Amino acid sequence: MIPIEYYFDDKIFVIENEKIFQSNWQPLCFKGDLPNNNDFAIFRVGGVEVVIQNFQGLIKAFSNVCPHRFSCLQSGRMGNRVLQCPYHRLQFNHFGESINKPLGEDYPYTQLKLYEWHIDVCGQLVFVSFNKPSKSLKEYLGACFVYIENITNSIGEEIFVEEQLIEANWKLVIQNTIEFDHAFSVHPKTFAELVQKPLEILDLEAPSPLIHYRTRCKNLSREERFTQKIFKQFCNTTYFSDYPCYEHFYLFPLLTVGHCNGPVSFFRYTPISPSQTLLQIRVWSPKAVVENEDYAKLTLKLFPSIVDFIKKLSLEDKEICEAVFRGVMSAPKDMKMIFSKGDFLIEKFQESYLSFMK
């Protein structure tokens, strides 16, 4: 499967940037993140900065670099500003063309053109691709297009956002998120308190590039059953199940989504280097169609505990991923992973990874 040096080799990381991150659809943000004209957000994809900008309601994506003297166009993570180079004040429109003449009348402005990224939307989630993708977004997502559309159209307000820098290779981090066996060893006071032991997988599908499954939760208490009833009564929860379960969704290479018939957590990973991965956690409440005193009391009581649970869970994963990475760095170079019965999803991930690296 994946050779051990692939987890820390700089040359492999360069190839990953080109063949995986720059050449496939990557989910970056939500449409609601850029509601106003000139709203922008900056992301790093495959080692390249991309700026996503609202032009009078039209969302476009460009490399965040001026073609004149290569200054970044926008700075900061998010903001509201015309797309203008701070160096010589060149301003660009939604075509990536210069629309003013600060360099004099005789300058060849028609030769200045921003590098435009491919962009598309599924539900509320905005995807980009640096290179021309081999498939349309709908073709790439396949069966999970409708799932992403439904769940992102059913979320309401963002209740938590946080970033973590994980000192580990992104592949180790992802493999940890999709592995069943660590649920009880790494998370004895968090995730293990939620699900049945042994894990009861209710349904599972893993056609590349996705992994999607549900696992049964422990029997709900009377209070928890009441909470579920309130959610169903007041929220547009099309993604809820009829039974208590944890639902996990992974889209290759860098997105996972999870929920337990309540708020939805989106985990987006950004490989910074072979040894560092940036995790962005965003948690959204279900979309409320009716809000009254009962719903307000529920959210006031429930949401902080859910956020606390997610924070603890993610820190436990961060600690173990960093421990695994230190071990990988110390392992003999000819050492190979020996998979157990519960590692079949990791094998699926590695098969997808190697197919893109060919």
TORSERO-199549 format. One record per residue (C-alpha): x, y, z; residue in three letters. Coordinates in steps of 0.2 Angstrom, whole numbers, plus 5000, padded with zeros to 4 digits. Example, Ala and Ser with C-alpha at 12.3 -4.5 7.8 and 13.67 -1.06 7.14 Angstrom:
506249785039ala
506849955036ser
This chain:
500050005000met
500750185004ile
502550175007pro
503150245024ile
504150375016glu
502650455008tyr
502150525025tyr
503650635026phe
504450655009asp
504550835002asp
504550774984lys
503050664987ile
502150814995phe
502450914979val
501750774968ile
500150764980glu
499950954977asn
499950934958glu
499050774956lys
497750774970ile
497450944978phe
497651054962gln
496850934950ser
495250884959asn
493750984966trp
494051044984gln
492651114995pro
493251275003leu
491751375010cys
489951405011phe
488951524999lys
488351615015gly
490151665019asp
490151785005leu
488451875005pro
488952045000asn
489752124985asn
491652134987asn
491652005001asp
493151884999phe
493951745008ala
495751675005ile
496251485006phe
497751385002arg
497451234990val
498951124984gly
500151254990gly
499351394980val
498351544988glu
496551564980val
495451714983val
493551684982ile
492651844979gln
490851914977asn
490652024962phe
488852094963gln
488251914968gly
489351824956leu
490651714965ile
492251694956lys
493951614961ala
495751674956phe
497451644961ser
497851774974asn
499251854964val
499452014954cys
500151974936pro
501152134936his
502452114950arg
501651964959phe
501052044975ser
499551964984cys
497952044979leu
496952014996gln
497651995013ser
496851925029gly
495751775030arg
494151865025met
493552035022gly
492652155011asn
493652254998arg
493752274979val
494952154971leu
496452274970gln
498352254971cys
499052344986pro
500652374977tyr
500252484962his
498352494964arg
497852384949leu
496052344951gln
495252184943phe
493452134937asn
492551964938his
493451924922phe
495151944930gly
495452094919glu
496252254924ser
494952394924ile
496052554928asn
497652624922lys
498852664937pro
500452624927leu
500152754913gly
499152754897glu
500552664887asp
500652504898tyr
499952344890pro
498552314902tyr
497752184890thr
499152064895gln
498752074913leu
497551934917lys
497251844933leu
497351654934tyr
495551594935glu
495051444945trp
493651324941his
492151344953ile
490551264956asp
489251244970val
488351094978cys
486951144989gly
487851285000gln
489551214998leu
490751304986val
492051194977phe
493551254967val
494951164956ser
496551244951phe
496751144936asn
495351094924lys
494550944932pro
494350784922ser
492450774928lys
491150904932ser
490750924951leu
489150824949lys
490050684941glu
491550694953tyr
490350684968leu
489250554960gly
488050474973ala
488550594987cys
488050754977phe
486250744983val
486850705001tyr
487950865002ile
486550964994glu
485250905007asn
486350925022ile
487051095017thr
485351165013asn
484751105030ser
485951195041ile
485551355050gly
486751455061glu
488551425064glu
488751395082ile
490651355083phe
492251385073val
494051335077glu
495651295069glu
497051175075gln
498751145068leu
499150965069ile
500950915068glu
500650765057ala
500550715039asn
498750745032trp
498650555026lys
498850495044leu
497550625050val
496250565037ile
496550385041gln
496250415059asn
494550495055thr
493950345045ile
494550205056glu
493350115067phe
494550035080asp
495150185089his
493350245094ala
493550155111phe
495450165114ser
495750345110val
494050415115his
493450315130pro
492650465138lys
491950555123thr
491450455107phe
491450285116ala
490150355128glu
489050395113leu
489050235103val
488750045106gln
490249925109lys
490649845098pro
490249965084leu
488649915075glu
488749985057ile
487050005051leu
487450045033asp
489050085024leu
489550135006glu
491250175000ala
491350204981pro
492850324978ser
492950464982pro
491750444997leu
491550345013ile
489850355021his
489150255035tyr
488050265051arg
488350175067thr
487050145080arg
487150255096cys
486750195113lys
484950195118asn
484350375121leu
483750425139ser
482050505141arg
482750675141glu
483750645125glu
482150575116arg
481350735121phe
482750835113thr
482650735097gln
480750775097lys
481050955099ile
482350965085phe
481150875073lys
479750985078gln
480651155075phe
481951115062cys
482151075044asn
483150915047thr
483050815031thr
484650735036tyr
483950655052phe
483850465054ser
482350385062asp
483450295075tyr
484850365086pro
486450355076cys
488050435072tyr
488250475054glu
490050495046his
490350565028phe
492150575021tyr
492450655004leu
494250624997phe
495450705000pro
495050835014leu
493250845020leu
492350755034thr
490550785040val
489750705056gly
488150725066his
487050635078cys
485350695073asn
485750875078gly
487051005074pro
488250955060val
490150965061ser
491151005045phe
493050965047phe
494051035032arg
495950985032tyr
497351095023thr
499051005021pro
500351145025ile
501851035023ser
502250845024pro
502250865043ser
500850995046gln
499050985044thr
497851135047leu
496151075053leu
494651195052gln
493051145062ile
491451225059arg
489851175068val
488051215062trp
486451205070ser
484951125060pro
483951255051lys
482551315062ala
480851345053val
480051395070val
480851475084glu
480051495101asn
480451495119glu
480551305120asp
481751295106tyr
482851445113ala
482951345130lys
483451185121leu
484851275111thr
485451365126leu
485651205135lys
486151085122leu
487351185110phe
488751225122pro
488851035128ser
488950985109ile
490351105106val
491251055121asp
491150875116phe
491850915098ile
493251015105lys
493750865117lys
493550735103leu
494650835091ser
496050865104leu
496050675107glu
496250645088asp
497650785087lys
498650705101glu
498550525094ile
498950585076cys
500450675082glu
501050525091ala
500850415076val
501750535065phe
503250535077arg
503250355076gly
503250355057val
504750465057met
505650345068ser
505150185060ala
506350085048pro
506050135031lys
505649965024asp
504249945038met
502549915031lys
500849935039met
499949775044ile
498049795042phe
496849725054ser
495049675050lys
494449845055gly
495649935044asp
494649905027phe
494150085026leu
495950135027ile
496350015013glu
494950105003lys
495750275006phe
497550215001gln
496850134985glu
496050304981ser
497550394985tyr
498750284975leu
497550294960ser
497650484960phe
499550474962met
499850374946lys
